[in-house]
């Protein structure tokens, strides 16, 4: 390999495949894969290697970026703002262990490394993930958001009981002026136990003074879209932002049915909003507004906001979307542990996951319909792993409707434990010659301190993907002379690493395995600086 070059942006890159001009990194890459076919009668497998040349462009100027959180005043929303302000203002604080410094632990972009290569003795060299290519510094993010509750963010951190008291006290002066924008509340979509919280809503009808009962207008849905669009534009203009990202971290909504003629195409869903259809949820309003404003929209909760009509709308508008449901603790571990067992040839027979938590998310999930959304997104996380091994799970042995692995998910609300969610999992597997293996995992941690770094990463990587474009080069190496580059596909499956039930482009199955998800990100970064995909052959050591 040609020696790596340095440049004014300090990016190490391989000049054989890359160049930098006018703050744009251009990289050539030959993508290689294998088409595998299996003869159904003889079971004979044939392979055909394929190659496709690409040229990528990455704008190296990091834009001024704003983030609008739906559910700003919740545990995640207020912890997100806290983490940024604590780091930005370098706020240290005391807990019972002594003086603590702010940090971004748990964020892959801020606190993890990528293997770049080896030194001349064959030892691996790792560099910080965020040192390879320019990424937004989370300290520079401009933050706002909507909440159906009017508490300011200083009140919210007290209510959420996530942070140490000393840190709360030091943060409050910085947070008290952050007031959530008014949001949209349609009572049917989140649990009724959230009704009292809804005192900051664009669609509230002036109360009936006799009963004192709050009423909400659910018959002006297109107007709701327009109001959210106006909020996005105003935030962008007021803060002179180049880029805004909208992310849903509000309460889990119930799922909606996919209804022909209502939410199955982009035209139908726009009409359904205009006709105030009852299956149009607040999250549909936010996602539609973001897509129409050409603003990336990420769904951090499990509900199926991305119905076919909305995906079609994002595709038609070339507007980035990603979801669903942050993959934080229990599910992340499950996607690693199941992969380990199945790749080791051990056969998981049952996985039982119990949770109890006492925060507002737990209260909302104590209602059946909202729990069901969570159950669906949590259940899908082992699917690709199971499908990958038909020695353990032969396809014809799985009777219709039967499940290859008994997988149960239980979530209980237990106020006392607050945000310190307790997750207990049992993996029961079959070993050779009739043996059995039982792995029990007991995990306790502040739920929002696991989820917040994921929000940071999702925002940072979404912004990164907004700067990346590519074009295909034909097999003779001839590129069309046009300067037309395509953006990455609007359904950002590259973000799967942070999501429990990754949204994928139509016709493709999600990848849940954490290692495979991370590999894709690492190798993308590597190819952009002209390096081959990482392998662990280590021939320096293993061959003479
Ligand atoms: P939370 O209940 O503390 O916060 C949610 C906030 O959303 C509340 O302040 C509520 O008032 C607000 N809200 C509800 N409907 C709204 C609407 N239509 N518009 C604007 N605001 C609205 O919940 P938390 O713990 O912050 O979690 C947020 C979401 O993230 C939940 O859906 C949860 O399932 C999901 N999640 C959380 C994970 C974690 O580890 N904390 C992991 C995976 C997903």
Boltz pocket constraint, residues with backbone or C-beta under 6 A from the ligand:
constraints:
  - pocket:
      binder: B
      contacts: [[A, 70], [A, 71], [A, 72], [A, 73], [A, 74], [A, 75], [A, 76], [A, 77], [A, 146], [A, 147], [A, 148], [A, 149], [A, 183], [A, 184], [A, 185], [A, 186], [A, 190], [A, 197], [A, 248], [A, 249], [A, 250], [A, 251], [A, 252], [A, 253], [A, 282], [A, 283], [A, 300], [A, 301], [A, 302], [A, 325], [A, 326], [A, 327], [A, 328], [A, 329], [A, 359], [A, 360], [A, 361], [A, 364], [A, 447], [A, 448], [A, 450], [A, 451]]
      max_distance: 6.0
